[in-house]
Amino acid sequence: MVSNRGDDKANVSRIIELMEQQSPPHHFEFSDPFWVLITTIMSHRTKDEVTDKAARGLYERYHDCNGLSKAEYDDVLTIINKVGFKTVKAARVIEAAKYLKNKYNCQVPRSIEELTEIKGVGRKTANVVLSDGFGIPAIAVDTHVQRISTRIGWSDSSDPDVTEMKLRSLIPEKLWLGLNPMMVEFGKKICRPVGPKCEQCNISEYCKFFKTQKKKKDEMKKSQTGKN
Ligand code: SF4
């Protein structure tokens, strides 16, 4: 019998292909690793459009790592003023630029270990820099990837670092590049945090969440009609 489990390795490539068909193209504000890093540091709990605009403002004012390392806190704060947690993030982006300048002569390192040494940079941000900045295969688990992975049944953990390891073992490496941006768009359009559009979703037959919901509805119907 053919399995339709989402976490069956045999189905993973097909699921990704089906998700891709429903995902609009992703907008990348930057491809330069330094600006990918700065944008991602600012992205937590902030809409993409707001983050992109703030990062573009910093880029136009400071141009590069060297420029940002010399920035005044108040000036950065003004430029990024619509970003969530702006006071923390203003300090973080200046600190990151200073750190890269002092330790790497403004070259962004190309490994998770070195990237996560930067204050405010966790595995998610490091993986975004590797994949979107350097084109190195990596899987960044943000809120969209975490939510969708749990719903499909790819991960049963709410810890993004654990989910990342599960995805790394489940998904063929050749599909890692571009996976995060594609799932972000799928998460905004179809598998939304509230009110996922399961009825329109290409991958419902593989999705653990969908099957559980369906089972509950069927049981409720049965109990209402009194039939077994
Ligand atoms: S079926 Fe629903 S919960 Fe499952 S992936 Fe699709 S939209 Fe998300």
Residues whose N, C-alpha, C, O or C-beta is under 5 A from the ligand:
A	BS01	SF4	R151 I190 C191 P196 K197 C198 C201 I203 S204 C207 F209 F210
